[in-house]
Amino acid sequence: MRTTTDLVRVAVTATLSKNGKAPDRGSINASVRQCVADAVAGSFGSYPSHLRDRMKATFFGSEFDPQDGAAAASGTFEFGLPADLFPPDEGGFQLLVSFLAGDVFPGVAKGCRWDEVRVNHVDLPTSLVNEAKRCFRDHSAHSITGVRNRFRLDDRRPLLAYSLKPRVGLTFDETREMTLAVLDAGFNIVELDSKNRMLGTGTWKQWLELGVDAARTGRHVTAFSPNLSLPGDRVGELAAELVARIGPYGPPVMKIDGGLDGLTGLQAVRRVLRDDATPIVTSYPVLLKRLASVIGKNTWVDLLALSGADIVYPGDRPTFPDEERPIWGAHVEDWSKAADAYRRLIARDWPMPTIAGGVHAGHLHACYELMGPRVAYFLGGAVALHPRSPRNGALLCVAVLDHAAELADRARRAGAECAEDLPASLLGEIHRAGLDYQSPAAIFRASRDAPHPPRPFYRAEG
């Protein structure tokens, strides 16, 4: 008999109707059971008993409350799929995504019409997680501690990366000049941004030479990261060339975005390159929001990490008042939720979560107070939109984070509720760049009476 530890558990919300009315409980359960049975059996028909007994998915039950006179009934149900359907080394994660995003949920079953179907979460069994780690992370991918060690980061210093903007229009020479200037200003990585196809503006040899020049820039550890969001049969070969050429000078870094080829590309790199010949791979989960309703909110990031991503944006970074593109709610409860989500990844030590999605220099102090140094800041407009130059944008971000680290250390030693504001001279630079400053006091002191107030990272860890 299959145990629940061998199952991929899927929790679903749906709205069911029958002939324009809410079905009774018996009809609902029959329809849901038909859906769950078909998920593994692959047919609405009834198999002979000698096959049917081998194909049963596990139905954990449903919670629907049909009301008399209502047009439909909404509720949840949970079922389990046998983990041996989804072996990671044979494209199992890709199959799972296709499975849940495809036709596993019916339009009609047992006379009930299905609408507003949403997967709330997917829980992978430990056996599947461990198999994926064996295939794509052990002796291949990097932990947060490992990435920080490769870049020789001070305990108080976060990893800083520039996602190069604009995505189109720059020549290779312009890209090279901007890359070296930003790295020299104190950043650790310059990467070709998501959906950035600028590799076509220069030969692959030129990009590799830029990687060598980038690794030799500045007095700290630096890297240029090409975007290799390519089909798996190509990305493995290019990754091997990247490691061979850049490895003698510094950590080889590359980017594989979480798009349609994301899982396959990551897995290809981790199959080909292991132990000392493995690059640091960053990923932006391009499909995160679109897949959330069909595979659950966090599943796409989990699958990217289990496929070998070292540094990834987990979504839902803290948002602050008056942002033009809010990512998350800008109030006390949401700041706490965002910080807790990041801290869970930090505690696990993989993958390194990034702060991204429009953060600028005026936000960095508050972000540092919330998250601390074991995250990565992947900044785009914060650098590119500075009125003087990208180099000046990079210098401003570096200065803010350097002061944030010093002020956090001072607050921790003094037992203060949070750090003091940045010095007036630096606040002046932020305002002259046309940016608003988010004071830590506006988050921590103003929310002290909230039910679940956020805490600075040095208080949360204590």
HUUR-V199086 format. One record per residue. N is the residue number from 1. PHI is phi as a letter, one per 20 degrees, with the letter a starting at -180 (none if undefined). Layout:
# HUUR-V199086
n=N phi=PHI
n=N phi=PHI
This chain:
# HUUR-V199086
n=1 phi=none
n=2 phi=f
n=3 phi=e
n=4 phi=f
n=5 phi=f
n=6 phi=e
n=7 phi=d
n=8 phi=e
n=9 phi=e
n=10 phi=c
n=11 phi=d
n=12 phi=c
n=13 phi=d
n=14 phi=b
n=15 phi=d
n=16 phi=d
n=17 phi=c
n=18 phi=b
n=19 phi=l
n=20 phi=m
n=21 phi=c
n=22 phi=f
n=23 phi=f
n=24 phi=f
n=25 phi=f
n=26 phi=f
n=27 phi=f
n=28 phi=f
n=29 phi=f
n=30 phi=f
n=31 phi=f
n=32 phi=f
n=33 phi=f
n=34 phi=f
n=35 phi=f
n=36 phi=f
n=37 phi=f
n=38 phi=f
n=39 phi=g
n=40 phi=d
n=41 phi=f
n=42 phi=n
n=43 phi=b
n=44 phi=f
n=45 phi=f
n=46 phi=e
n=47 phi=f
n=48 phi=g
n=49 phi=g
n=50 phi=f
n=51 phi=e
n=52 phi=g
n=53 phi=f
n=54 phi=e
n=55 phi=d
n=56 phi=f
n=57 phi=e
n=58 phi=e
n=59 phi=d
n=60 phi=e
n=61 phi=o
n=62 phi=c
n=63 phi=c
n=64 phi=c
n=65 phi=c
n=66 phi=f
n=67 phi=d
n=68 phi=g
n=69 phi=n
n=70 phi=f
n=71 phi=e
n=72 phi=a
n=73 phi=c
n=74 phi=d
n=75 phi=a
n=76 phi=c
n=77 phi=b
n=78 phi=c
n=79 phi=b
n=80 phi=c
n=81 phi=d
n=82 phi=f
n=83 phi=f
n=84 phi=f
n=85 phi=f
n=86 phi=c
n=87 phi=f
n=88 phi=g
n=89 phi=f
n=90 phi=c
n=91 phi=m
n=92 phi=f
n=93 phi=f
n=94 phi=f
n=95 phi=f
n=96 phi=f
n=97 phi=f
n=98 phi=f
n=99 phi=f
n=100 phi=f
n=101 phi=e
n=102 phi=e
n=103 phi=d
n=104 phi=f
n=105 phi=d
n=106 phi=f
n=107 phi=e
n=108 phi=b
n=109 phi=b
n=110 phi=l
n=111 phi=n
n=112 phi=d
n=113 phi=e
n=114 phi=d
n=115 phi=c
n=116 phi=l
n=117 phi=f
n=118 phi=b
n=119 phi=e
n=120 phi=e
n=121 phi=a
n=122 phi=c
n=123 phi=d
n=124 phi=e
n=125 phi=f
n=126 phi=g
n=127 phi=f
n=128 phi=f
n=129 phi=f
n=130 phi=f
n=131 phi=f
n=132 phi=f
n=133 phi=f
n=134 phi=f
n=135 phi=f
n=136 phi=c
n=137 phi=c
n=138 phi=f
n=139 phi=m
n=140 phi=b
n=141 phi=e
n=142 phi=d
n=143 phi=e
n=144 phi=g
n=145 phi=f
n=146 phi=f
n=147 phi=f
n=148 phi=f
n=149 phi=f
n=150 phi=f
n=151 phi=e
n=152 phi=l
n=153 phi=e
n=154 phi=g
n=155 phi=g
n=156 phi=e
n=157 phi=d
n=158 phi=e
n=159 phi=f
n=160 phi=d
n=161 phi=c
n=162 phi=d
n=163 phi=e
n=164 phi=f
n=165 phi=c
n=166 phi=f
n=167 phi=f
n=168 phi=c
n=169 phi=o
n=170 phi=e
n=171 phi=e
n=172 phi=g
n=173 phi=f
n=174 phi=f
n=175 phi=f
n=176 phi=f
n=177 phi=f
n=178 phi=f
n=179 phi=g
n=180 phi=f
n=181 phi=f
n=182 phi=f
n=183 phi=f
n=184 phi=f
n=185 phi=f
n=186 phi=p
n=187 phi=f
n=188 phi=e
n=189 phi=c
n=190 phi=d
n=191 phi=c
n=192 phi=f
n=193 phi=f
n=194 phi=g
n=195 phi=m
n=196 phi=e
n=197 phi=d
n=198 phi=f
n=199 phi=g
n=200 phi=f
n=201 phi=e
n=202 phi=b
n=203 phi=f
n=204 phi=f
n=205 phi=f
n=206 phi=f
n=207 phi=f
n=208 phi=f
n=209 phi=f
n=210 phi=f
n=211 phi=f
n=212 phi=f
n=213 phi=f
n=214 phi=f
n=215 phi=f
n=216 phi=e
n=217 phi=e
n=218 phi=m
n=219 phi=e
n=220 phi=d
n=221 phi=e
n=222 phi=c
n=223 phi=b
n=224 phi=d
n=225 phi=d
n=226 phi=f
n=227 phi=e
n=228 phi=d
n=229 phi=f
n=230 phi=c
n=231 phi=g
n=232 phi=g
n=233 phi=f
n=234 phi=d
n=235 phi=f
n=236 phi=f
n=237 phi=f
n=238 phi=f
n=239 phi=f
n=240 phi=f
n=241 phi=f
n=242 phi=f
n=243 phi=f
n=244 phi=f
n=245 phi=e
n=246 phi=e
n=247 phi=g
n=248 phi=f
n=249 phi=d
n=250 phi=r
n=251 phi=f
n=252 phi=f
n=253 phi=c
n=254 phi=b
n=255 phi=c
n=256 phi=c
n=257 phi=f
n=258 phi=e
n=259 phi=d
n=260 phi=f
n=261 phi=e
n=262 phi=f
n=263 phi=f
n=264 phi=f
n=265 phi=f
n=266 phi=f
n=267 phi=f
n=268 phi=f
n=269 phi=f
n=270 phi=f
n=271 phi=f
n=272 phi=e
n=273 phi=d
n=274 phi=c
n=275 phi=l
n=276 phi=f
n=277 phi=d
n=278 phi=d
n=279 phi=e
n=280 phi=e
n=281 phi=d
n=282 phi=d
n=283 phi=b
n=284 phi=d
n=285 phi=f
n=286 phi=g
n=287 phi=e
n=288 phi=g
n=289 phi=f
n=290 phi=f
n=291 phi=e
n=292 phi=g
n=293 phi=f
n=294 phi=d
n=295 phi=c
n=296 phi=n
n=297 phi=f
n=298 phi=d
n=299 phi=f
n=300 phi=f
n=301 phi=f
n=302 phi=f
n=303 phi=f
n=304 phi=f
n=305 phi=f
n=306 phi=f
n=307 phi=e
n=308 phi=p
n=309 phi=f
n=310 phi=e
n=311 phi=c
n=312 phi=b
n=313 phi=e
n=314 phi=e
n=315 phi=n
n=316 phi=l
n=317 phi=f
n=318 phi=g
n=319 phi=d
n=320 phi=d
n=321 phi=g
n=322 phi=m
n=323 phi=f
n=324 phi=f
n=325 phi=c
n=326 phi=f
n=327 phi=e
n=328 phi=b
n=329 phi=f
n=330 phi=d
n=331 phi=b
n=332 phi=g
n=333 phi=g
n=334 phi=f
n=335 phi=f
n=336 phi=f
n=337 phi=f
n=338 phi=f
n=339 phi=f
n=340 phi=f
n=341 phi=f
n=342 phi=f
n=343 phi=f
n=344 phi=f
n=345 phi=f
n=346 phi=f
n=347 phi=f
n=348 phi=f
n=349 phi=m
n=350 phi=a
n=351 phi=f
n=352 phi=f
n=353 phi=e
n=354 phi=d
n=355 phi=e
n=356 phi=b
n=357 phi=m
n=358 phi=n
n=359 phi=f
n=360 phi=c
n=361 phi=g
n=362 phi=f
n=363 phi=e
n=364 phi=f
n=365 phi=f
n=366 phi=f
n=367 phi=f
n=368 phi=f
n=369 phi=f
n=370 phi=f
n=371 phi=d
n=372 phi=n
n=373 phi=e
n=374 phi=e
n=375 phi=d
n=376 phi=d
n=377 phi=d
n=378 phi=d
n=379 phi=d
n=380 phi=d
n=381 phi=f
n=382 phi=g
n=383 phi=e
n=384 phi=f
n=385 phi=e
n=386 phi=f
n=387 phi=f
n=388 phi=e
n=389 phi=a
n=390 phi=g
n=391 phi=f
n=392 phi=f
n=393 phi=f
n=394 phi=f
n=395 phi=g
n=396 phi=f
n=397 phi=f
n=398 phi=f
n=399 phi=f
n=400 phi=f
n=401 phi=f
n=402 phi=f
n=403 phi=f
n=404 phi=f
n=405 phi=f
n=406 phi=f
n=407 phi=f
n=408 phi=f
n=409 phi=f
n=410 phi=f
n=411 phi=f
n=412 phi=f
n=413 phi=f
n=414 phi=e
n=415 phi=m
n=416 phi=f
n=417 phi=f
n=418 phi=a
n=419 phi=f
n=420 phi=f
n=421 phi=f
n=422 phi=f
n=423 phi=f
n=424 phi=g
n=425 phi=f
n=426 phi=f
n=427 phi=f
n=428 phi=f
n=429 phi=f
n=430 phi=f
n=431 phi=f
n=432 phi=f
n=433 phi=e
n=434 phi=n
n=435 phi=d
n=436 phi=e
n=437 phi=d
n=438 phi=e
n=439 phi=f
n=440 phi=g
n=441 phi=f
n=442 phi=f
n=443 phi=e
n=444 phi=e
n=445 phi=f
n=446 phi=f
n=447 phi=d
n=448 phi=f
n=449 phi=e
n=450 phi=f
n=451 phi=g
n=452 phi=c
n=453 phi=f
n=454 phi=f
n=455 phi=c
n=456 phi=g
n=457 phi=g
n=458 phi=f
n=459 phi=e
n=460 phi=f
n=461 phi=f
n=462 phi=f
